[in-house]
């Protein structure tokens, strides 16, 4: 089975058959949420391989000292177990006469319908609806309608709060306190074991038959980590029982509860539950739909005409980018799987700056600012990481969680097929480009938004502090690392050292994580140099234009000293040059590694297949890339190389890249569009939408691919829409693929809302705000936009 | 569905249909084990409501400071997931043409057979066998045979070690280290989070088609807390693929590993796995069968002729009493659910002394001694509990776990139906008769075995130290506790105090746990007096016969002082007397409480039903008993009251007892036999066998009822077999129920093995050892048994 796009034109993603072998897919892609909480769409009735997640952003907990911190899976409130005439409702037994599950992204509502014939042959019609509120960040609700079609039915409903859920076996909470208030409001209070965050979860139910409300009293059960009621009623054949379950969750980490006691939180959350219960499901759903319109669909319009699936895919990306982003709180960021699964443990990566930030910066600047403020708040951890590694300034963690956690990348994962040992994850130690990516994000945010207040408070400091790290990181010695697996299966490292007058960055992992312990990774070195140059420029600007701020920052960061360092070092950084064929070397060894036939791995519909044949040490010796590396550099610093170099380099690496990362396809798609390889660009764009929406049903099990949703938006708006910010200047240079008739999108450039519409014949840019004249490069010409400007394509 | 006893005559318990709604029953009653480990019989393929437990005795861990310590559920090795021609094997889908699961208790082997028609219509025959070794305590193995009947089949086997299992949501282990050795031996090393016990678990596989061994190489997967291989092979129609999975588990708490490092344990356990793998399933099963014969069936013969079910039920009790008992180690005891489930968290209770000890003492004295030594080893915790409560001597914990844990009864459980609050569990605070039960067990063990060495080393000290507690516990004031629930739902206590010259034991819970905060509970007071009298007798005996030991104990326990206390106090203990109708009052208020109609609760096939209508405070005011209380006293101290009192008291309480405890029916059965109410005795005996074996499919979900198995043996041997030890003397006074033709059993009395055979006409006792003359009361006459003696009935 697969997802069904037949209703894509109505912004509806469908699943048209029940597939117990691939529950993870729809749980993740049909997830609901609001940036505060993510509610995985496991079904109301339970299934064997389900993953039932309720994740609250920022509530990290470390299971034990040997584990890395992760977003804990809070107690479940979505389960509603139904028994009809003594038969347990489960789609795994009996027969299914009709099945449909739909996520309506416009409404952010999940709806599931089934006509089920029980093993004993009785027919029931069921409809399940579920919504997570967007204006009431703590609230969600479920509505179930069940109609016996064959006979009258005794219906038993088992529903409450279940604290037995774990994160792949790790329990992050104390057993917790349970209580029933007024015979009907269930409360469960659980506390994370290490970070000490207390959660209050509340639920209550209402019941109707044929619009008449029933007063069903619960037979209450409290078991270990579990509190639930059993409700029983009789429903006549053809009549409908409607059940509504109201839920909320609050934590002591919530900004609005700071200064409150746990008891106050319990009382407050209970009041809020009663409020929700009083107004009911329909109003919660209607308010949520209105809020989605206000916050997303009316505010960030985009339209692809000519292809309903592509249009849907971009809106679907927007849907998920709203689900994942903590627009309400700058103390947290975006996990690599958003809040849709336990993968990557809720940690954020460079994905935020490179793949997601452009969307928020161009459309919801106040949200983008929060994401960048988070980096500022994590500076203490970055200082610590630098100091721990013998460097200075701010060395950002590869994986980042709560503000003061510092580096949280796990040290080991998976198994080495040759030695049988766990594989060391080197990213947390040597995937260092993240620090330049953060600086790049700061600069990009400020360029797009023109937010000078942010730069004054946080931005300059971040750029200067990261540049201090790079200056301390540069090495006089050109060290080449060699690895060898000894007879005990332990990897041993040796190095050969030369001196050539250049400054090098040795022993790193670049964006292509299939290459470890490499020297002079082009992406890393060029971005480090960019970071230092920006710091030099900031110093010069601040001295002249903001002497007081300069003085403050000088006292904090010793700018006088570092400025000299930067000036002395920046031109000595080794920046790999294209070879005689115009190919930029990814690092000092790549072009000389062994080449192998990669067609097998390119054809595989799962990632990491190459590890079934080679171990990391062996892959390190092969010309194979996991994802864009040099090409990602072209994408960020577009004007660095002439077209010929880009083409030759593109041809070389795209052949050697197996896209084993969700971050790869979109970058390639945008670059292909830049090079006007429109057919290839469209093929890559389509493939990038398929990472989560495609026919392979296992790719989203651990959660959706957050960065790839930024990538889909970039594929449309940066790639075909031609949008780019080039060293602080706006450029629009679009081109439509054959499949599209028209592309329209809106962005906010330094406070001015611009509407861009692209047809095959021309591009028109309108300034909807009209309070400033906007200078932009439209196609190849610089223009001054007052109200509207058009260019032929 | 229900269990099937059609093969009871072959010592086989059957399940004749697959019932996914009641998996817990057979998981528990068909559990395998050896006292070191308990392996719950969850099926190889996974189901939604399964509980997959591997419990290692004594390896307690506390999840967090707010939780009570419990036996952690170790990583699972029993799952073997099969995919046949791309269809997952699960009995929940497709059709079942044949199904049978059998536990053969003679062999201690589990066998499951099925003919399954997949959803696509392909037919497969499957046989699963499983055995836990009895001579190799760490080892178990599974054999799977699968035969495609419709077509050739691609078979995929996913099997390894899964550390994601929890105890009802609580994870007791670190994430752990995984490793594959030599491409085939899987090892998982996990450590308990608080107690720091490291477990090494090992598994490996072998495969055959039609007796030809296959070399299948695993595609290895390591995920969070999970390591497994995927094996694939093709099997021709009609041919059989045989899979054997070998497993073992070791922990750093194992006696034989003391002084060894974790690394040494890893290496040792791996060697042991290879050994098992080399000799294979058939030999492990054959050796296990032989060892069961040696340790249990030949050593502890018992035979009921005339009723195959009853004969089976008693052997089934023996089977489980071998599974639960740590015959290998005196640092642990018997959990209330044995090692068959997570209920009662592996803690031991008075169940050991009162219900289980007689079986072991009469048949396997060296094992019984270990159970009693455990109490000696837990004395430090008993001293601490006494001191914490302001008493002296040894106050034993109501629930006991690892030696130095002390009291481990949880403080709260379930919900109060009136207030919605958690119910406080008072047992750990005031169910104090346990201390006298321990002393009684010591005396009983010594009487039966004549083990003077035990008495010298541990027994006297235990009796004296517990008597010190009771002397300090007695109160001059007669306090009556009154409870009231205030408007906030909080229970408030007040007391009225009088002085009457007697010494009282106020504010306790007796064996009938439906009565809390009672004064002068008959069972408690009489046993406390018994305990003190035994201490006085021990003092007198030691002074004369073992003056050196007396001196040592006097220095340790201040016997000179306490002896005076005991003498002064023992006769002043208030011992409730029968009322004018000959009814012994359970406590100072029972006979005046409100009476209600209990027929509803007596008819219920589940326990605790009364709590759906009344809360604890209300039940405290009703004439309803959970279990034998005064009657249990009659059972232990048989000669305390004349027959008329016994009969009147029996009539009164048995009407008011709803047997909401598994400890109740067997006591009643034995007493009914004592009173020659044979029909009633047999009815109660049958009901006591049904606690785990009966038709109600949910009673064993959290594990079997350990004490009730002791109770079944007692029902047969004490009840109908007439065996008893009365203040140190042996009595045999049997009577057969109509359903039985003959009962034969063997016991060891003070080193002499006696064979007792009872027919309806007579009883014959043979001394098989014949090294001593045994004095016993046979029926009503005292006889001196040299070789054989017979009495008419």
Boltz contact constraints between the chains, C-beta under 6 A:
constraints:
  - contact:
      token1: [A, 46]
      token2: [B, 48]
      max_distance: 6.0
  - contact:
      token1: [A, 48]
      token2: [B, 46]
      max_distance: 6.0
  - contact:
      token1: [A, 48]
      token2: [B, 48]
      max_distance: 6.0
  - contact:
      token1: [A, 64]
      token2: [B, 174]
      max_distance: 6.0
  - contact:
      token1: [A, 64]
      token2: [B, 193]
      max_distance: 6.0
  - contact:
      token1: [A, 66]
      token2: [B, 174]
      max_distance: 6.0
  - contact:
      token1: [A, 67]
      token2: [B, 175]
      max_distance: 6.0
  - contact:
      token1: [A, 92]
      token2: [B, 92]
      max_distance: 6.0
  - contact:
      token1: [A, 164]
      token2: [B, 168]
      max_distance: 6.0
  - contact:
      token1: [A, 164]
      token2: [B, 169]
      max_distance: 6.0
  - contact:
      token1: [A, 168]
      token2: [B, 164]
      max_distance: 6.0
  - contact:
      token1: [A, 168]
      token2: [B, 224]
      max_distance: 6.0
  - contact:
      token1: [A, 169]
      token2: [B, 164]
      max_distance: 6.0
  - contact:
      token1: [A, 169]
      token2: [B, 171]
      max_distance: 6.0
  - contact:
      token1: [A, 169]
      token2: [B, 225]
      max_distance: 6.0
  - contact:
      token1: [A, 170]
      token2: [B, 171]
      max_distance: 6.0
  - contact:
      token1: [A, 171]
      token2: [B, 169]
      max_distance: 6.0
  - contact:
      token1: [A, 171]
      token2: [B, 170]
      max_distance: 6.0
  - contact:
      token1: [A, 171]
      token2: [B, 171]
      max_distance: 6.0
  - contact:
      token1: [A, 174]
      token2: [B, 64]
      max_distance: 6.0
  - contact:
      token1: [A, 174]
      token2: [B, 66]
      max_distance: 6.0
  - contact:
      token1: [A, 175]
      token2: [B, 67]
      max_distance: 6.0
  - contact:
      token1: [A, 179]
      token2: [B, 420]
      max_distance: 6.0
  - contact:
      token1: [A, 180]
      token2: [B, 420]
      max_distance: 6.0
  - contact:
      token1: [A, 193]
      token2: [B, 64]
      max_distance: 6.0
  - contact:
      token1: [A, 220]
      token2: [B, 415]
      max_distance: 6.0
  - contact:
      token1: [A, 222]
      token2: [B, 414]
      max_distance: 6.0
  - contact:
      token1: [A, 222]
      token2: [B, 415]
      max_distance: 6.0
  - contact:
      token1: [A, 224]
      token2: [B, 168]
      max_distance: 6.0
  - contact:
      token1: [A, 225]
      token2: [B, 169]
      max_distance: 6.0
  - contact:
      token1: [A, 414]
      token2: [B, 222]
      max_distance: 6.0
  - contact:
      token1: [A, 415]
      token2: [B, 220]
      max_distance: 6.0
  - contact:
      token1: [A, 415]
      token2: [B, 222]
      max_distance: 6.0
  - contact:
      token1: [A, 420]
      token2: [B, 179]
      max_distance: 6.0
  - contact:
      token1: [A, 420]
      token2: [B, 180]
      max_distance: 6.0
